[in-house]
């Protein structure tokens, strides 16, 4: 009997310890247990055009700097121009012919400063083009020396850089008829390269530069390889050098933009390729830098189906709203016919193209992964499609907004989403962390909110019913 007592005590102690451990484990499991239910929102796309910055049609205005005018005159002109311009994008042409062979005066610089200040107040995104001629007389209007152009760039950069949030793209090299780099005294590749390198040195890295043809771009950079994702948005010349095409869809050659000889492995970077060669090059390059201009000359290449195909392949994000009127009217009188499920089927060709210039975001899918005991945070998987022709080339701030259905109070969750990674005619999947354990039990709506740091405008999504909203719904989350 005496020998059995320690065994019994030992057994009882073991049972006590096991029970205590079981109770502790149960308490831990009970305290961490959190049941989550999640329902994704509808992903139906609208056919409505979206009022978003850095994309779409633009209106053009031109001003001649002169010491005969006062800065107030320039400011008033710009106010009228901005008021009459319903588009967020504005092409501002600044004619320097009065300073062709002299320094740009302080008065002229002040005029430019006043105009860009007005554009900033109006929340315009300015495509800026400096030129010496818009009468087809560049050969006689341009400065007599290349150093003079460089001097002008240096002087003007002091003003332009003050407005780097407003100036989106600086087009051209100041040269050629209408600033289009043609019929110029400075059309040699070496001269073009020198001007672009001066612009690269003097103009803020936040502003894109643009040249007229893919061949010029390759020649300037001395490479036939398009910009890669690893260098995109890095601030190098290659990462900010974009294209503008004022002969877009005008012929098989886009009025001198392309050549007739196919590119080969032995071709020099500055050689022009055929239309198909150059469309492929733009398809790769313009995932990361803007491309736009104006369509011209009614012909088969800007018939609706051909136009949509090429605008999409070139990733075009901006077009002149007034030129060429014949082509624009042709689109307005054409009907887009997509598949039976295409929400745009039956709309005018013009409306289709207008809606697809640039980026066009749609929240497509979402789901949540969460282990109620093991995980500290939930993982939200989010798919955002871009049905537009191009990427956005400006980074927006992107947050998740969790709103309690019980209290109406909202909580902002910052994300690492880089919207520039959502390529045109493509989609991107994002993996986001949610600290659900810090939330009170109840039901929450989960929404996505994008905002442009410069204009302070909210980026509208194409999800049906939310085309003008500050947020777009992602799903509904219930914690029990």
C-alpha positions as CSV (number, residue, x, y, z in Angstrom):
1,X,0.0,0.0,0.0
2,X,2.9,2.3,0.9
3,X,4.5,1.7,-2.5
4,X,1.3,2.5,-4.5
5,X,0.8,6.0,-2.9
6,X,3.7,7.7,-4.7
7,X,2.5,6.2,-8.0
8,X,-1.0,7.5,-7.5
9,X,0.3,11.0,-6.5
10,X,2.5,11.0,-9.6
11,X,-0.4,10.1,-11.8
12,X,-2.6,12.7,-10.2
13,X,0.1,15.3,-10.7
14,X,0.5,14.3,-14.4
15,X,-3.3,14.5,-14.9
16,X,-3.3,18.0,-13.2
17,X,-0.5,19.2,-15.4
18,X,-2.1,17.8,-18.6
19,X,-5.5,19.4,-17.6
20,X,-3.8,22.7,-16.9
21,X,-2.0,22.7,-20.2
22,X,-5.2,21.7,-22.0
23,X,-7.1,24.6,-20.3
24,X,-4.3,27.0,-21.1
25,X,-4.2,25.9,-24.8
26,X,-7.9,26.2,-25.0
27,X,-7.8,29.7,-23.5
28,X,-5.1,30.7,-26.0
29,X,-7.0,29.3,-28.9
30,X,-10.2,30.9,-27.7
31,X,-8.6,34.3,-27.2
32,X,-7.0,34.2,-30.7
33,X,-10.0,32.7,-32.5
34,X,-11.4,35.1,-35.0
35,X,-13.9,34.2,-37.7
36,X,-13.8,36.2,-40.9
37,X,-16.3,36.3,-43.7
38,X,-15.5,38.2,-46.9
39,X,-17.6,39.0,-50.0
40,X,-16.0,40.7,-53.0
41,X,-17.7,43.6,-54.7
42,X,-19.1,43.6,-58.3
43,X,-16.5,44.0,-61.0
44,X,-18.7,45.1,-63.8
45,X,-17.1,47.7,-66.0
46,X,-18.8,50.9,-67.1
47,X,-18.7,52.4,-70.6
48,X,-18.4,56.0,-69.2
49,X,-15.4,58.2,-69.9
50,X,-13.4,59.0,-66.8
51,X,-12.3,62.5,-65.7
52,X,-8.7,61.6,-64.7
53,X,-5.4,63.6,-65.0
54,X,-2.5,62.9,-67.4
55,X,-4.6,61.3,-70.0
56,X,-7.2,62.0,-72.7
57,X,-7.6,64.8,-75.3
58,X,-5.8,68.1,-74.9
59,X,-6.4,71.6,-76.0
60,X,-3.6,73.7,-77.5
61,X,-2.7,77.4,-76.9
62,X,0.2,79.5,-78.1
63,X,1.9,82.7,-76.6
64,X,4.7,84.8,-78.0
65,X,7.0,86.1,-75.3
66,X,7.9,89.8,-75.8
67,X,9.3,92.7,-73.9
68,X,6.4,94.8,-75.2
69,X,4.0,92.8,-73.0
70,X,3.6,92.9,-69.2
71,X,3.5,89.7,-67.1
72,X,-0.1,90.6,-66.2
73,X,-1.1,90.4,-69.9
74,X,0.4,86.9,-70.1
75,X,-1.4,85.8,-66.9
76,X,-4.8,87.1,-68.2
77,X,-4.3,85.4,-71.5
78,X,-3.6,82.1,-69.7
79,X,-6.6,82.5,-67.4
80,X,-8.9,82.8,-70.5
81,X,-7.2,79.8,-72.1
82,X,-7.6,77.7,-69.0
83,X,-11.2,78.7,-68.6
84,X,-12.1,77.8,-72.1
85,X,-10.2,74.5,-71.9
86,X,-12.4,71.7,-70.5
87,X,-9.6,69.1,-70.6
88,X,-7.2,68.5,-67.8
89,X,-4.3,68.4,-70.3
90,X,-3.0,71.5,-72.0
91,X,-0.4,71.9,-74.7
92,X,1.2,75.3,-74.1
93,X,3.4,76.5,-77.0
94,X,5.8,79.3,-76.0
95,X,7.2,81.2,-79.0
96,X,10.8,82.6,-78.4
97,X,11.3,84.3,-81.8
98,X,11.8,87.7,-80.3
99,X,14.9,86.3,-78.4
100,X,16.3,84.2,-81.3
101,X,19.8,85.8,-81.0
102,X,19.6,87.5,-77.6
103,X,19.2,86.5,-74.0
104,X,15.7,85.9,-72.7
105,X,14.8,88.9,-70.6
106,X,13.7,88.9,-67.0
107,X,10.4,90.3,-68.1
108,X,9.8,87.3,-70.5
109,X,10.7,84.8,-67.8
110,X,8.3,86.5,-65.4
111,X,5.6,86.2,-68.1
112,X,6.2,82.4,-68.3
113,X,6.2,82.2,-64.5
114,X,2.8,83.9,-64.3
115,X,1.3,81.6,-67.0
116,X,2.5,78.4,-65.3
117,X,1.2,79.7,-62.0
118,X,-2.2,80.2,-63.5
119,X,-2.0,76.6,-65.0
120,X,-1.2,75.3,-61.5
121,X,-4.1,77.1,-59.9
122,X,-6.4,75.6,-62.6
123,X,-4.9,72.1,-62.0
124,X,-3.9,71.8,-65.6
125,X,-1.2,69.3,-66.5
126,X,0.9,71.1,-69.0
127,X,2.6,69.7,-72.1
128,X,5.2,72.4,-72.7
129,X,6.7,73.2,-76.1
130,X,9.3,75.9,-76.7
131,X,9.8,77.0,-80.3
132,X,11.1,79.9,-82.5
133,X,8.6,79.4,-85.3
134,X,5.0,78.4,-86.0
135,X,4.8,79.9,-89.5
136,X,6.8,77.2,-91.3
137,X,9.9,79.4,-91.3
138,X,12.1,77.7,-88.7
139,X,15.3,77.9,-90.9
140,X,15.2,81.7,-90.7
141,X,13.7,82.1,-87.2
142,X,16.0,79.8,-85.2
143,X,19.1,81.1,-83.3
144,X,22.3,81.3,-85.4
145,X,24.2,79.0,-83.0
146,X,23.6,75.9,-80.9
147,X,25.2,77.5,-77.8
148,X,22.4,80.2,-78.0
149,X,19.7,77.4,-77.7
150,X,21.5,75.9,-74.8
151,X,21.7,79.3,-73.1
152,X,17.9,79.7,-73.6
153,X,17.4,76.3,-72.0
154,X,19.5,77.2,-69.0
155,X,17.5,80.5,-68.5
156,X,14.1,79.0,-69.0
157,X,14.8,76.0,-66.7
158,X,14.9,78.3,-63.7
159,X,11.2,79.0,-64.2
160,X,10.1,75.6,-65.5
161,X,11.6,73.8,-62.6
162,X,9.6,75.9,-60.1
163,X,6.5,74.4,-61.7
164,X,7.7,70.8,-62.1
165,X,4.5,69.6,-60.5
166,X,2.5,71.3,-63.2
167,X,4.7,70.7,-66.3
168,X,4.1,67.1,-67.2
169,X,6.1,66.8,-70.5
170,X,8.5,69.1,-72.3
171,X,8.3,68.3,-76.0
172,X,10.9,68.7,-78.6
173,X,14.3,70.5,-78.9
174,X,13.0,74.1,-79.4
175,X,13.7,73.5,-83.1
176,X,11.9,73.0,-86.4
177,X,8.6,74.2,-87.9
178,X,6.1,74.4,-85.1
179,X,8.8,73.0,-82.7
180,X,8.4,69.5,-84.4
181,X,12.1,69.0,-85.0
182,X,11.7,69.1,-88.8
183,X,13.1,71.5,-91.4
184,X,15.6,72.8,-88.9
185,X,19.2,74.1,-88.9
186,X,19.7,71.7,-86.0
187,X,18.4,68.4,-87.3
188,X,21.7,66.5,-87.2
189,X,21.6,63.7,-84.7
190,X,24.7,65.0,-82.8
191,X,23.0,68.4,-82.5
192,X,19.7,66.9,-81.3
193,X,21.6,64.8,-78.8
194,X,23.4,67.9,-77.4
195,X,20.1,69.8,-77.0
196,X,18.5,66.8,-75.3
197,X,21.5,66.3,-73.0
198,X,21.3,70.0,-72.1
199,X,17.6,69.6,-71.3
200,X,18.4,66.5,-69.2
201,X,21.0,68.4,-67.2
202,X,18.8,71.6,-66.7
203,X,15.2,70.4,-66.5
204,X,13.8,68.8,-63.4
205,X,13.9,65.0,-63.3
206,X,10.2,65.0,-62.5
207,X,9.4,66.3,-66.1
208,X,9.3,63.9,-69.1
209,X,11.2,65.0,-72.2
210,X,9.9,64.0,-75.7
211,X,11.3,63.7,-79.2
212,X,9.5,63.3,-82.5
213,X,10.5,59.8,-83.7
214,X,11.6,56.4,-82.2
215,X,14.7,56.6,-84.4
216,X,15.7,59.9,-82.9
217,X,15.2,58.5,-79.4
218,X,17.3,55.4,-80.1
219,X,20.0,57.6,-81.7
220,X,20.1,60.0,-78.7
221,X,20.5,57.0,-76.3
222,X,22.8,55.1,-78.6
223,X,20.9,51.9,-78.2
224,X,18.3,49.9,-80.0
225,X,17.0,48.3,-76.8
226,X,13.8,49.8,-75.4
227,X,13.6,51.0,-71.8
228,X,13.3,48.1,-69.4
229,X,11.2,47.8,-66.2
230,X,14.4,47.8,-64.1
231,X,15.4,51.3,-65.3
232,X,11.9,52.8,-65.6
233,X,11.2,55.8,-63.3
234,X,14.8,55.9,-62.1
235,X,15.5,59.5,-63.2
236,X,18.0,58.6,-66.0
237,X,17.7,60.2,-69.4
238,X,16.5,56.9,-70.8
239,X,13.8,56.6,-68.2
240,X,12.3,60.1,-69.0
241,X,12.8,60.3,-72.7
242,X,9.4,59.8,-74.4
243,X,7.7,60.4,-77.8
244,X,5.3,62.8,-79.5
245,X,3.9,62.1,-82.9
246,X,2.1,64.9,-84.8
247,X,1.8,62.8,-87.9
248,X,0.0,60.0,-86.1
249,X,-1.9,57.6,-88.3
250,X,-1.4,59.9,-91.3
251,X,0.1,57.3,-93.6
252,X,2.0,54.0,-93.6
253,X,5.0,56.1,-92.6
254,X,3.1,58.4,-90.2
255,X,4.3,61.3,-92.4
256,X,8.0,60.6,-92.0
257,X,8.0,59.0,-88.6
258,X,8.8,55.5,-90.0
259,X,10.8,54.3,-92.9
260,X,10.5,51.7,-95.6
261,X,13.4,49.4,-94.7
262,X,13.0,46.7,-92.1
263,X,15.3,46.9,-89.1
264,X,18.0,44.3,-88.8
265,X,20.4,43.2,-86.1
266,X,23.1,45.2,-87.9
267,X,21.0,48.4,-88.2
268,X,22.2,51.4,-86.4
269,X,20.0,52.7,-83.5
270,X,19.2,56.0,-85.4
271,X,17.9,54.2,-88.5
272,X,14.2,54.2,-89.1
273,X,12.3,50.9,-89.2
274,X,9.1,50.0,-91.0
275,X,5.7,50.7,-89.4
276,X,5.5,47.2,-87.9
277,X,9.1,47.6,-86.5
278,X,8.4,50.9,-84.9
279,X,5.0,49.9,-83.5
280,X,6.7,47.0,-81.8
281,X,9.4,49.3,-80.4
282,X,6.8,51.7,-79.1
283,X,4.8,48.8,-77.6
284,X,7.8,48.0,-75.4
285,X,9.1,51.5,-74.7
286,X,5.8,53.2,-73.9
287,X,4.8,50.9,-71.1
288,X,7.1,53.3,-69.1
289,X,7.1,56.7,-70.9
290,X,4.2,58.7,-72.4
291,X,3.3,58.8,-76.1
292,X,0.9,61.1,-77.7
293,X,0.3,63.8,-80.4
294,X,-2.2,64.5,-83.1
295,X,-3.9,62.4,-85.8
296,X,-3.9,63.7,-89.3
297,X,-5.0,63.1,-92.9
298,X,-8.1,61.0,-93.4
299,X,-6.9,57.7,-94.7
300,X,-7.2,53.9,-94.1
301,X,-4.6,54.0,-91.3
302,X,-7.0,56.0,-89.1
303,X,-10.1,54.1,-90.0
304,X,-11.6,53.1,-86.7
305,X,-10.5,49.4,-86.3
306,X,-7.0,50.3,-87.6
307,X,-6.8,53.3,-85.3
308,X,-7.8,51.4,-82.2
309,X,-5.3,48.7,-82.9
310,X,-2.4,51.1,-83.4
311,X,-3.2,53.5,-80.6
312,X,-3.4,50.5,-78.3
313,X,-0.1,49.1,-79.5
314,X,1.7,52.5,-79.3
315,X,0.2,53.0,-75.8
316,X,-1.1,56.4,-76.7
317,X,-2.3,58.5,-73.7
318,X,-3.0,61.9,-75.1
319,X,-4.3,63.4,-78.4
320,X,-5.1,66.8,-79.8
321,X,-8.8,67.5,-79.4
322,X,-8.9,69.7,-82.5
323,X,-6.7,68.2,-85.1
324,X,-7.3,66.6,-87.5
325,X,-11.0,67.5,-87.6
326,X,-11.7,65.2,-90.6
327,X,-10.3,62.2,-88.7
328,X,-12.0,63.1,-85.4
329,X,-15.3,63.5,-87.2
330,X,-14.8,60.1,-89.0
331,X,-14.5,58.5,-85.5
332,X,-17.6,60.3,-84.3
333,X,-19.6,59.0,-87.2
334,X,-18.2,55.4,-86.8
335,X,-19.7,52.7,-84.5
336,X,-17.5,50.5,-82.4
337,X,-18.6,46.9,-82.5
338,X,-17.1,44.6,-79.9
339,X,-18.1,41.3,-78.6
340,X,-21.6,40.6,-77.1
341,X,-20.1,41.2,-73.6
342,X,-18.2,44.3,-74.5
343,X,-19.8,47.2,-72.7
344,X,-18.6,49.6,-75.4
345,X,-20.3,47.8,-78.2
346,X,-22.6,50.2,-80.1
347,X,-20.9,53.4,-78.9
348,X,-19.2,55.8,-81.3
349,X,-15.6,55.2,-82.3
350,X,-14.7,58.6,-80.9
351,X,-16.2,57.8,-77.5
352,X,-14.4,54.5,-77.4
353,X,-11.0,56.1,-78.2
354,X,-11.6,58.9,-75.7
355,X,-12.4,56.5,-72.9
356,X,-9.3,54.4,-73.6
357,X,-6.7,57.1,-74.0
358,X,-4.2,56.5,-71.2
359,X,-5.1,54.4,-68.2
360,X,-8.5,53.1,-67.2
361,X,-8.6,51.1,-63.9
362,X,-11.1,48.5,-62.9
363,X,-11.1,46.5,-59.7
364,X,-11.7,43.0,-60.9
365,X,-11.2,40.4,-58.2
366,X,-10.4,40.3,-54.5
367,X,-10.2,37.6,-51.8
368,X,-8.9,37.3,-48.2
369,X,-6.7,34.6,-46.7
370,X,-6.6,34.3,-42.9
371,X,-6.0,31.4,-40.4
372,X,-8.0,32.3,-37.3
373,X,-5.5,31.0,-34.8
374,X,-2.1,31.0,-36.6
375,X,-2.1,34.4,-38.4
376,X,-1.6,37.8,-36.9
377,X,-2.8,39.6,-40.0
378,X,-5.1,38.8,-42.9
379,X,-3.9,38.9,-46.5
380,X,-6.0,40.7,-49.1
381,X,-5.4,39.6,-52.7
382,X,-6.5,42.3,-55.1
383,X,-6.6,42.3,-58.9
384,X,-6.7,45.7,-60.7
385,X,-7.1,45.7,-64.5
386,X,-6.2,48.5,-66.8
387,X,-8.4,48.5,-69.9
388,X,-6.9,51.7,-71.3
389,X,-4.3,52.0,-74.0
390,X,-1.4,52.8,-71.7
391,X,0.0,52.9,-68.2
392,X,-0.2,55.9,-65.9
393,X,3.2,57.4,-65.8
394,X,2.6,59.3,-62.5
395,X,2.6,57.6,-59.2
396,X,-0.6,58.1,-57.2
397,X,-1.1,57.5,-53.4
398,X,-3.2,54.4,-52.9
399,X,-5.0,53.5,-49.7
400,X,-7.5,51.0,-48.5
401,X,-10.4,52.5,-46.6
402,X,-12.2,50.3,-44.0
403,X,-15.6,51.7,-43.0
404,X,-17.6,50.3,-40.1
405,X,-21.2,49.7,-41.0
406,X,-22.1,50.0,-37.3
407,X,-20.4,53.3,-36.5
408,X,-19.8,54.8,-40.0
409,X,-16.2,55.6,-38.9
410,X,-13.4,54.9,-41.5
411,X,-9.9,53.8,-41.1
412,X,-7.1,54.4,-43.7
413,X,-4.6,51.6,-44.4
414,X,-1.7,52.8,-46.5
415,X,-0.6,50.4,-49.3
416,X,2.6,49.8,-51.3
417,X,0.6,49.7,-54.6
418,X,2.5,51.3,-57.4
419,X,-0.2,52.1,-60.0
420,X,2.4,52.6,-62.7
421,X,3.0,48.8,-62.8
422,X,-0.5,48.2,-64.1
423,X,0.2,48.2,-67.9
424,X,-2.3,49.1,-70.5
425,X,-4.6,46.2,-71.7
426,X,-3.3,44.2,-68.7
427,X,-3.8,43.6,-65.0
428,X,-1.8,43.4,-61.9
429,X,-2.3,41.4,-58.7
430,X,-1.4,42.9,-55.3
431,X,-0.9,41.3,-52.0
432,X,-1.9,43.6,-49.1
433,X,-1.7,43.0,-45.3
434,X,-4.7,43.8,-43.0
435,X,-4.4,44.0,-39.2
436,X,-7.8,42.5,-38.6
437,X,-7.1,41.7,-34.9
438,X,-6.9,45.5,-34.2
439,X,-10.5,45.9,-35.5
440,X,-13.6,45.7,-33.4
441,X,-16.0,42.9,-34.3
442,X,-18.6,43.9,-36.9
443,X,-19.0,44.4,-40.6
444,X,-16.8,46.7,-42.7
445,X,-16.8,47.9,-46.3
446,X,-13.4,47.7,-47.9
447,X,-12.7,50.3,-50.5
448,X,-9.7,51.5,-52.6
449,X,-8.8,55.1,-52.9
450,X,-6.2,56.6,-55.3
451,X,-5.2,60.3,-55.3
452,X,-2.9,62.4,-57.5
453,X,-0.4,64.3,-55.2
454,X,-0.3,67.3,-57.6
455,X,-3.9,68.1,-58.5
456,X,-5.3,66.5,-55.3
457,X,-7.9,64.9,-57.5
458,X,-9.2,61.4,-56.7
459,X,-8.5,58.8,-59.5
460,X,-11.8,57.5,-60.7
461,X,-12.3,53.8,-61.5
462,X,-14.4,52.4,-64.3
463,X,-16.4,50.1,-62.0
464,X,-20.0,50.6,-62.9
465,X,-21.7,53.1,-60.5
466,X,-18.4,54.5,-59.2
467,X,-17.1,56.4,-62.2
468,X,-17.1,59.7,-60.3
469,X,-16.5,58.4,-56.8
470,X,-13.6,59.2,-54.4
471,X,-13.3,55.4,-53.7
472,X,-14.2,52.2,-55.4
473,X,-15.6,49.2,-53.4
474,X,-13.4,46.1,-53.1
475,X,-15.5,43.9,-50.8
476,X,-17.3,43.5,-47.4
477,X,-15.5,42.1,-44.4
478,X,-17.3,40.7,-41.3
479,X,-15.4,39.8,-38.1
480,X,-17.0,37.5,-35.5
